[in-house]
Amino acid sequence: MNVYKFELKRLWGSVLTWSVTIALMMLFLMKGFYPAMMGSRVSVEKIFANFPPEMLVAFGMDVNRMFSYEGFLSFSNIYIGLLSAMMAVSIALQVFAREKRDKCTDFLLTRPISRSEVFWAKFFAGLTSLSIFGILYGVVVLFDFNAQNLTPLYENSLVYYILSPFLTMLLFFILATVYAVYSKRVRTIAGAATAFAFGAFILSAIVDLLEKDFLRFFAPLDYFNTGYVLEHGSFDFPLVITALVLFVLGTAVVFWRYNTHDVQAA
């Protein structure tokens, strides 16, 4: 429990900064950019008409959807998801790579506590941090949606819009944790988080351009795509199952690695 509390305390500043930043970006998009775009719809449509179709697809811009509230919310979630993935990677690396970077892992593991206890304390501290963001984001979306006095397009579609960034975070958290426990050293957390997120974004853009269904499984940023929710009223089930399998297997792999690898002395 002491390790859990220590990790939460150490992560608090990062979680607060990320959560407030993403929440403010969400409010800016929905309260500032969206009303301005709706007020200049004809001009915006003319601008989009001059863009190459491939560019619109790569950046998730569907002109036929973006002028509805849920359509714009779905578009916004692409970039909220990108920032959420970056936050999740940052949290994972802070939890599992900081001691390795500072060369004090051997000191931590000499304490009167088993490796498995240390691992689960760190793991759940990371998940707790992500959950704090998930709750804050959900409150912001519900507040804005209720302020618009709208009815969801599908019965539970709003739930999917709220869950999408959080579930994306869980997936990137475990991917980054695998990277952290297997890498010899993580030089910069910010650099690794940026590389993870933008690499995934570019991969998603390529997959969208190629329009091959099987390639979706190689684009983790699209596993909880709200554009699919806009059309079908739910997440893409095969991708959800794939994400679940990756999370469970990733957790098992990092648990085994954390408990069995040799620690390099400082």
N, C-alpha and C positions, 0 to 999 in steps of 0.2 A: 504493500500500500504506500510506503514511503517513496518508492521509485515512481509509482503512478502519480502521486501528488507532485513530486519534483518535476516530472516531465510536463504535467499540465501547467505548472507555474512557469516553467521555462518557455512553453509554447504560447502562453496567454497573449503576449504582445503581438506575435505574428498572426495569431488567429483573429484578434481584434482588428488589426490593420487590414488584413485580407477581407474580412467579413464586411467591414464598413465600406471599403473601397468598392467591392462588388455590389453591395446594396445601393450605394450612391449611383453607380453606373446604371443599375437597373432603373432607378427612379428617373435618372436623366433621360434614358431612352424612352421610357413610357410616359413621362410627364412633360418632357421637353421636345425631344426629337419627333416622337409619333404625332402629337398634335400639330407641330409645324409642318410635317410631311402631309398630313391630311388636309391642312389649310392650303397647300400648294400642290394638290394632287395632279392637276393637268401638267404643270411644269415638271414635276418629278417623273411622271410617266414619259414625257418627251425625253428627259435625260436618260432614263433607263433604256428607251428605244434606241439610243445611239451606242449603247454598250454592246460589245460582242456577247452573244448568248453564252459562250463558254465561260466568260468572266462572271456573268450573273450566276451560273451554276456553281462555279468554284467558290464563290463567296456566299452561297445560300440565299440569293435574292430571287424570290419568285414574285413577280409584279402582280400576278393575279391574287396572291394571298396577302401581300404586305399591307394592304389598305383595310384589312379587318383587324380587330384588336388581337384575336388569337393568332392570326397569321403573323402579325408583327411581333407578338410575344414569342412565337416559335422561332422567328428570325433572330430575335435578341438572345434567345437561349443558346444559339450557336456560339456566340462570343462570351456569354456568361459561362457556358460550359468550358470554353477554352481557358478562361481565367480560373475556373474552379479546378480544372485539371492541373494547372500550374500551382495552385495553392496546395492541392493534395500531394503533389510531388515534393514541394518544399517542406511540408509537414513530415512526410515519410523520411526524407533525408535528414531533417533535424533530429528526428527520433532515433534513427538507426545508423546514421553515418557520422554524427558529430564526434562521438568518442573515438571512432576510427581515424577521423581527420586530425583530431587533437592528440592522438596516440595515448589515450588513457583508458582504452577498453580493458586492459589487463587489470587496472586498479578497480574498475567497476565489478569485474567478475571475481575478485578476491573477497568481496563482501560476504557476510554470512547469509546468503540467499542463493537459491539455485538459478542456473541459467534459464530454465523454463519460466521461473517466476519473473525474472528480469524481462524476458521476452514478452510475456503476456501483459505485464505492467506497461511496457512501452507501447505495445500494440494497441491496447485499449485506451491509452492516453491519446494516441493518434486518432482513433475512431471517435473518442469523445470530442476532440477538437473539431473534427469534421461535422459532427452532429450539431455542435453549437452553430456553425455556419448554416447548416441545413434548416434549422429552426428559424433563424433570423431571416433567411431568404424566403421561407414559406410565409412568414408574417408579412413581409414586404409585398409579395405577390398577392396575397389575399386582401391586404389593405387596398392596393391599387385596383384590383378587380372589383371589389365591392364598391369602391368609390365611383367606378364607371357604371354601376348598376346594370351589369350585363348578365346574360344567361349563357352558360357554357355551351359550346357547339355539341359536345357529347356529355353524357351524364357525369363521368369522372375525369374528363379531360384536364381540368384544372389541377387535379392531383398529380397527373403525369408531368405537367409543366413544372410543378414544384419539386417533384422527385428527381427529374432529369439531371440537374447539376449535381445533386447529392450522390446519386448512384454513379455518375461519371467520376466523381471524386473517389469513391470506394474502389473503383476499378484501377484508377491511376495510382492510388495509394499503395495497392498491393504490387503493381508493376514496379513502382519506384522502390518499394521495400526489397523486392527481389534484387534490383540493381544495387541497392545499398549494401546488402549483406554479402553479395558476391564480388563486388568491386574491391580492389585493393585500397583505393583511396578516392574519395570524392573531394575534388579541389575546391569547387565553389558550388554552394547550394543553389544560388540564384541562376548561375549558368546552366546547371543540369536541369532545373525546373523549366527554364525557358526552352532548352533544347527538346525536352520531352514534349511540352505542350505544342510548340510550333511545328515540330516534326509530325506530331499526330494530326495537326490541322492541315498541313500540306498533303499528308497521306489521304485524309478524308476528301480533300479537293480533287485529288487524282482519281480516287474511286468514284466520286460523283460524276466526273467527266467521262470516265470509261463506261459507266452504266452497266457494269457486270455484277449480277447479284452475289456471286460467290466471293467477290472482292470485299464485300461489306464486312466480312469476318476479320479482315486485316486492318480495319479502321476503327479502333476502340473509341474514338471520339464520337462516332455515329451509333454506338450501341443503344443509346437511349435518346435517339433523335426525335425531337418533338415535331418535326415535319411529317414523320410517319404517323404520329398521334393526330395531327391535323386531318389526315386523310382517312385513318382507320379507327380512331378513338382509343387506341392503346399502343403500347410499345410493340416492336417487332419481336415476337415470342422466341424464335430461334436465336436471336442476338442476346436476349435476356438470359436464356439458358447458357449460352456461351460465356457471357460475363460471369454468371454464377459459378460455372466450372472453373474458369480462370481464377476467380477469387479464392475458391476452396483449395484448388491445387497450389496456387501461389502461397497461401497461408501455410499449407503443409510443408512446402519446399523451404520457405524461410525459417520455419520453426526447426526443421531438421538441421539446416545449415547453421543456425544460430547456436544450436546445442552441441554441434559436433566439430565445428571448424577450430583449427588451432589459432590462438590469439598471438599476434606478433607483439612482442614486448616493446615498450617505448624506448 
